[in-house]
Amino acid sequence: MKFSIEERVRWSDVDRAGIIYFGSYVRFFEIAETEMFREMGFPFSMANDELNMYAVRAQFHVDFEAPAFLDDLIRAHLWVTHIGTTSFRLDFEMDRALSTQGRVGERLITGHCVLVAVDREHYRPAPIPDALRTALQAYHVTNE
């Protein structure tokens, strides 16, 4: 299944014309990622200690399709497409749920992020802990 959240485009996300700044999409992704980890039982405030690892972003890729506007309600969808030995890939897309300017339902961006599990002492790649691997399976989507 896919994990989804909704979040508003705020003043700090846009330029003077009220169009989203491209880097603001990273904030939406980060909120979705944080909430997905919380839903899996690993809120970031506790996850590093419980798992004895850090999930380090090794790659972040975005394809831009349409702009979001100030006060748009954005839906961010996040899912797992690969779980390896030391890394996993989160794919995402965002669309417009509500807007006074844009087309509702329009896809805004697609992309993916690769995260690598690293040990907290040496900062070297380490096997994904079994508890996290199991939790990630709930959002694992194949043939996407």
C-alpha positions in Angstrom: 0.0 0.0 0.0 1.0 3.6 -0.4 1.3 6.0 2.5 -0.3 9.4 2.0 -0.5 12.7 3.8 -2.0 16.1 3.0 -0.3 19.4 3.7 -0.9 23.0 2.7 1.5 25.2 0.6 2.4 27.9 3.0 3.8 31.5 2.4 7.3 30.3 3.2 7.0 27.7 0.3 6.3 30.2 -2.5 7.9 33.1 -4.4 6.3 36.6 -4.7 4.0 35.4 -7.4 2.6 32.7 -5.1 4.1 29.8 -7.1 5.9 27.1 -5.1 9.7 27.2 -4.9 11.0 23.9 -6.3 13.0 23.1 -3.1 9.8 23.3 -1.0 8.8 19.9 -2.4 11.6 18.4 -0.3 9.8 19.7 2.8 6.6 17.8 1.7 8.6 14.7 1.0 10.2 15.0 4.5 6.9 15.3 6.2 5.5 12.3 4.4 8.7 10.3 5.2 8.5 11.3 8.9 4.9 10.4 9.2 5.4 7.0 7.4 8.1 6.1 9.8 5.9 7.2 12.7 3.1 5.0 11.3 5.5 2.1 11.1 6.3 2.5 14.8 9.6 4.3 14.4 9.1 8.0 15.1 12.4 9.8 14.3 12.6 11.0 17.9 13.2 7.4 18.9 14.1 5.5 15.7 17.9 6.1 15.7 18.2 4.8 19.3 15.9 1.8 18.8 17.4 0.8 15.5 21.0 1.8 16.3 21.4 3.3 12.8 20.9 6.4 10.8 18.9 6.4 7.5 21.1 8.6 5.3 19.8 10.0 2.0 22.2 8.9 -0.8 20.0 10.0 -3.7 17.1 12.3 -4.2 15.5 12.7 -7.7 12.5 14.8 -8.7 10.6 15.2 -12.0 8.5 18.4 -12.0 5.2 18.3 -13.9 3.1 21.2 -12.7 3.5 24.1 -10.2 1.7 24.3 -6.9 0.3 27.6 -5.6 -0.1 29.3 -2.3 -2.8 27.6 -0.1 -3.0 24.6 -2.4 -3.7 21.4 -0.4 -1.0 18.9 -1.6 -1.3 15.1 -1.3 2.0 13.4 -1.0 2.1 9.6 -1.6 5.1 7.5 -0.6 5.9 3.9 -1.0 8.8 1.4 -1.0 10.0 0.0 -4.3 13.2 -1.7 -3.2 14.6 -3.1 0.0 18.2 -4.2 -0.3 20.8 -5.3 2.2 21.9 -1.8 3.3 19.6 0.5 1.4 16.0 1.0 0.4 14.2 3.2 -2.1 11.2 5.3 -1.5 9.2 6.5 -4.5 6.8 9.4 -4.3 4.3 11.5 -6.1 2.4 14.6 -5.2 -0.8 15.9 -6.5 -3.2 18.8 -5.9 -6.1 17.9 -3.6 -7.6 21.5 -3.4 -6.8 24.7 -5.1 -8.3 28.1 -6.1 -5.9 28.4 -9.1 -4.8 24.9 -10.2 -6.5 21.8 -11.5 -7.6 19.5 -8.6 -6.0 16.0 -9.0 -3.2 17.3 -11.2 0.1 15.5 -10.6 2.8 18.0 -9.6 5.9 15.9 -9.1 7.2 12.3 -9.1 10.5 11.1 -7.8 12.4 8.8 -5.6 14.9 8.8 -2.7 17.5 6.1 -1.8 18.3 5.8 1.9 21.3 3.9 3.2 21.4 2.4 6.7 24.6 3.4 8.4 25.9 2.4 11.8 26.0 5.2 14.3 29.6 4.6 15.4 31.6 4.5 12.2 29.0 6.0 9.7 29.5 3.0 7.4 26.8 1.1 5.5 25.2 -1.5 7.7 22.4 -4.1 7.2 18.9 -2.8 7.5 17.7 -3.9 10.9 15.1 -6.7 10.8 12.5 -4.7 12.6 12.7 -1.9 10.0 12.8 -4.3 7.1 9.6 -5.9 8.4 7.9 -2.5 8.8 8.9 -1.3 5.3 7.2 -4.4 3.8 3.8 -2.8 4.7 4.5 -0.1 2.1 6.4 -2.2 -0.5 4.8 -1.9 -3.9 6.1 -3.8 -6.9 5.7 -3.2 -10.6 4.9 0.5 -10.0 
